Amino acid sequence: MPDKTFLGWPFFDERHRVLAAGIESWCASNLPCADADVYAACRDLVRKLGRDGWLKHTAPDPGGAAPLDVRALCLIRETLARHDGLADFAFAMQGLGAGPISLLGNADQRHWLARTRSGEAIAAFALTEQKSGSDVANIVTNATRDGNGYVLDGEKTWISNGGVADLYVVFARTGEAPGAKGISAFIVPGDVAGLSVAERLDVISPHPLARITFDHVRVGATSMIGAPGDGFKIAMATLDVFRATVAAAALGFARRALDEALKRVRDRRMFDGTLADLQLVQGAIAEMALDVDAAALLVYRAAWAKDSGAARVTREASMAKLFATERAQRVVDKAVQLHGGDGVRRGHIVERLYRDIRALRIYEGASEVQKVIIARQMLAGA
Ligand SMILES: Cc1cc2nc3c(=O)[nH]c(=O)nc-3n(C[C@H](O)[C@H](O)[C@H](O)COP(=O)(O)OP(=O)(O)OC[C@H]3O[C@@H](n4cnc5c(N)ncnc54)[C@H](O)[C@@H]3O)c2cc1C
């Protein structure tokens, strides 16, 4: 049984405990999913998560006033990740993809949220380019003013849900100033003329992922989120919120690895006892438990701070992401070690976790980038 004592921490309200029990029982009935075809599996997961109301947590109600509940997002991601990385991915992208609209979209643009919250529309967040991943202020995809709209030309890569999304938020250079201040954010429907998949990308933990091309893609001026030149700020504000949820997914992977390790060491007989009797093994278990609890504290501190009205949680979210993803990798690696040969057998749960966790240390800002962000915040006295 996964440790649930953290739900008693003061970060949570009663509704969060009810939510945690609900998503746990949904996972028990619906996961793991069949993932031979990750594209079909993701479509199916989005449909089911929408049907059963879970996607409502990925964006605010367009007709209501309530903001995003980041603790709810984190609890759901943690639980989904503990059961099935692909389910977490399907849920998370609805939030990240629609995130700029949730946070800064106008009333007209927010109609998209009704569709992403129901699972009717799949969302994607298109920022990264081949030559600008970490150095994102240098993107070159261009948006040229043309009559009462813009024309987008360029290429984005590593786009999760690329090729399956109904809605892309695309960051492109509009040229108000060099670098970060000359980027704007656009809502681009997935079926628009000129948008195509140049390549599907296969990774160690597969999910829908592609390099996509914009060849004279025409969008109306009303598809711009915020003002011209606001794109970089919008991307960063979105990542501020969703980075804490990446940390929550890492926490879910780590908790699952710890649970699997506990089962294994209790059951595995050797040297006239069990693996759990060995003090070096107990040391590993203690370190894993410590990493999990410390990560959880950082994750839910960041989420609670945002929910409590903080305008930005840059430092808290970066700390949570850096610590939770790095430590989850370590926890999963220990779980693999404690499973011996079984741990590296293809298809074993800890082997899957070993692959699932790796990309989280790279995307939404690599670990080194998080360190730079944290240091800048500290040096600025934030
Ligand atoms: C599975 C997956 C899904 C993704 N999904 C999306 C998506 O949906 N949308 C999207 O826009 N992008 C997405 N990305 C892209 C992701 O955000 C980038 O891969 C990431 O920002 C790193 O950029 P890069 O790959 O170009 O690596 P680079 O920028 O070339 O960086 C390589 C390495 O350099 C090091 N490094 C970088 N900066 C510094 C620094 N300041 N100091 C020291 N070392 C540094 C880090 O170790 C980093 O990993 C995804 C990536 C992956 C792997």
PDBQT file of the ligand as one rigid body, heavy atoms in Angstrom, charges set to zero:
ROOT
HETATM    1  C1  LIG A 401      10.040  13.501 -23.826  1.00  0.00    +0.000 C 
HETATM    2  C2  LIG A 401      10.096  14.969 -24.112  1.00  0.00    +0.000 A 
HETATM    3  C3  LIG A 401       8.918  15.703 -24.240  1.00  0.00    +0.000 A 
HETATM    4  C4  LIG A 401       8.957  17.063 -24.540  1.00  0.00    +0.000 A 
HETATM    5  N1  LIG A 401       7.782  17.747 -24.730  1.00  0.00    +0.000 NA
HETATM    6  C5  LIG A 401       7.835  19.072 -25.108  1.00  0.00    +0.000 A 
HETATM    7  C6  LIG A 401       6.621  19.787 -25.430  1.00  0.00    +0.000 A 
HETATM    8  O1  LIG A 401       5.505  19.263 -25.320  1.00  0.00    +0.000 OA
HETATM    9  N2  LIG A 401       6.745  21.068 -25.866  1.00  0.00    +0.000 N 
HETATM   10  C7  LIG A 401       7.927  21.707 -25.983  1.00  0.00    +0.000 A 
HETATM   11  O2  LIG A 401       7.958  22.867 -26.383  1.00  0.00    +0.000 OA
HETATM   12  N3  LIG A 401       9.099  21.048 -25.693  1.00  0.00    +0.000 NA
HETATM   13  C8  LIG A 401       9.077  19.759 -25.253  1.00  0.00    +0.000 A 
HETATM   14  N4  LIG A 401      10.241  19.074 -24.965  1.00  0.00    +0.000 N 
HETATM   15  C9  LIG A 401      11.511  19.762 -25.147  1.00  0.00    +0.000 C 
HETATM   16  C10 LIG A 401      12.254  20.044 -23.864  1.00  0.00    +0.000 C 
HETATM   17  O3  LIG A 401      11.656  21.085 -23.150  1.00  0.00    +0.000 OA
HETATM   18  C11 LIG A 401      13.721  20.291 -24.241  1.00  0.00    +0.000 C 
HETATM   19  O4  LIG A 401      14.252  19.029 -24.643  1.00  0.00    +0.000 OA
HETATM   20  C12 LIG A 401      14.519  20.861 -23.097  1.00  0.00    +0.000 C 
HETATM   21  O5  LIG A 401      14.142  22.180 -22.851  1.00  0.00    +0.000 OA
HETATM   22  C13 LIG A 401      16.025  20.807 -23.399  1.00  0.00    +0.000 C 
HETATM   23  O6  LIG A 401      16.302  21.352 -24.668  1.00  0.00    +0.000 OA
HETATM   24  P1  LIG A 401      17.212  20.535 -25.701  1.00  0.00    +0.000 P 
HETATM   25  O7  LIG A 401      16.686  19.161 -25.827  1.00  0.00    +0.000 OA
HETATM   26  O8  LIG A 401      17.332  21.365 -26.903  1.00  0.00    +0.000 OA
HETATM   27  O9  LIG A 401      18.611  20.418 -24.969  1.00  0.00    +0.000 OA
HETATM   28  P2  LIG A 401      19.726  21.568 -24.891  1.00  0.00    +0.000 P 
HETATM   29  O10 LIG A 401      19.088  22.894 -24.708  1.00  0.00    +0.000 OA
HETATM   30  O11 LIG A 401      20.679  21.365 -25.994  1.00  0.00    +0.000 OA
HETATM   31  O12 LIG A 401      20.419  21.190 -23.513  1.00  0.00    +0.000 OA
HETATM   32  C14 LIG A 401      21.189  19.991 -23.382  1.00  0.00    +0.000 C 
HETATM   33  C15 LIG A 401      21.696  19.885 -21.981  1.00  0.00    +0.000 C 
HETATM   34  O13 LIG A 401      22.534  20.998 -21.688  1.00  0.00    +0.000 OA
HETATM   35  C16 LIG A 401      22.518  21.221 -20.297  1.00  0.00    +0.000 C 
HETATM   36  N5  LIG A 401      22.226  22.642 -20.047  1.00  0.00    +0.000 N 
HETATM   37  C17 LIG A 401      21.259  23.390 -20.620  1.00  0.00    +0.000 A 
HETATM   38  N6  LIG A 401      21.281  24.655 -20.110  1.00  0.00    +0.000 NA
HETATM   39  C18 LIG A 401      22.309  24.699 -19.227  1.00  0.00    +0.000 A 
HETATM   40  C19 LIG A 401      22.859  25.694 -18.367  1.00  0.00    +0.000 A 
HETATM   41  N7  LIG A 401      22.323  26.928 -18.341  1.00  0.00    +0.000 N 
HETATM   42  N8  LIG A 401      23.922  25.375 -17.611  1.00  0.00    +0.000 NA
HETATM   43  C20 LIG A 401      24.457  24.147 -17.643  1.00  0.00    +0.000 A 
HETATM   44  N9  LIG A 401      23.987  23.145 -18.408  1.00  0.00    +0.000 NA
HETATM   45  C21 LIG A 401      22.924  23.417 -19.187  1.00  0.00    +0.000 A 
HETATM   46  C22 LIG A 401      21.411  20.325 -19.687  1.00  0.00    +0.000 C 
HETATM   47  O14 LIG A 401      22.004  19.170 -19.138  1.00  0.00    +0.000 OA
HETATM   48  C23 LIG A 401      20.604  19.944 -20.917  1.00  0.00    +0.000 C 
HETATM   49  O15 LIG A 401      19.935  18.716 -20.764  1.00  0.00    +0.000 OA
HETATM   50  C24 LIG A 401      10.207  17.714 -24.656  1.00  0.00    +0.000 A 
HETATM   51  C25 LIG A 401      11.388  16.983 -24.499  1.00  0.00    +0.000 A 
HETATM   52  C26 LIG A 401      11.347  15.630 -24.235  1.00  0.00    +0.000 A 
HETATM   53  C27 LIG A 401      12.633  14.876 -24.081  1.00  0.00    +0.000 C 
ENDROOT
TORSDOF 0
